[in-house]
């Protein structure tokens, strides 16, 4: 008899594409996904899966190159850098106008109500609107208004929504954490892309950046450190310089980490940082908060199987890496489920 799985899909920006690989591996092994709770990209992927449109969505995102992603950016000068109408308009075309209660399995999308400062669970009503609210990443996507409520990304309060599935009566709770500071041995698979596209994209961004008066050496130095860490060909990860944006101490206490400062002497205030650097700063701060919150959620409601995707494998908004992230999610799920099934076999002897 198939084991029934309650699947929890966490938030993590572009790393959310790894959820697709995880779902594929779970289904390949014969598990029955009986319900889903998701936050941010987890809510998007989970909702599309529950609507039976995951293959169509995957085909679309895997077809996107650098310039395609850039064309989907509808710039906003209000409460977010991107309106999101192009991206979520395409998602709406894929899933159609369907309500959550019409889905083939129970589904929960988690959002944050800024007005009333509380967590919101969407378990009925319009699916694509629930996904849009759950994925309204602060500073990146504009918020969603529902009456007098201002709704933003659920990761602000609950980046790994395990509680909605606790009473699902499934055999297993499987949670996918996209903000792991462990699993350092995993790397993104290398998939060759047309050099012309990448060159045009990089040249365009450099050209725009060179005309921005707010760029400064200190801010760019921090971003360059991040790029060095994310490029394994430039320097082995074990020898790479520590990255203050992506690396989180894995020791019990930050003070116990070798080289961790005990004094603020010598620190420098970075000023004159404009929209591009500010957006990156806010997103990195959001990720640090999500990482800490996810650990609390895991400790409070330990899932039967925890699939950890390292947060350092890509930056929050690298949505053109769908193929690599899907493959990585499948690999990590395979290794995690192999260990679980091996332990189960040993316990049943």
Secondary structure, 3 states (H helix, E strand, C coil): CCCEEEEEECCCHHHHHHHHHHHHHHHHCCCEEEEEEEECHHHHHHHHHHCCCHHHHHHHHHCCCHHHHHHCCCECCCCEEECCHHHHHHHHHHHCCCEHHHCCCEEEEEEEECCCCEEEEECCCEHHHHHHHHCCCCEEECCEEECCEEEEEHHHCCCCCCHHHCCCCCCEEEEEEEEECCCCCCCCCCCCCCHHHHHHHHHHHHHHHHCCCCCCHHHHHHHHHHHHHHCCCCCCHHHCCCCCCCCCCCCCCHHHCCCCCCCCCCCCCCCCCCHHHHHHHHHHHHHHHHHHHHHHHHHHCCCCEEEEEEHHHCCCCCCCCHHHHHHHHHHHHHHHHHHHHHHHHHHCC
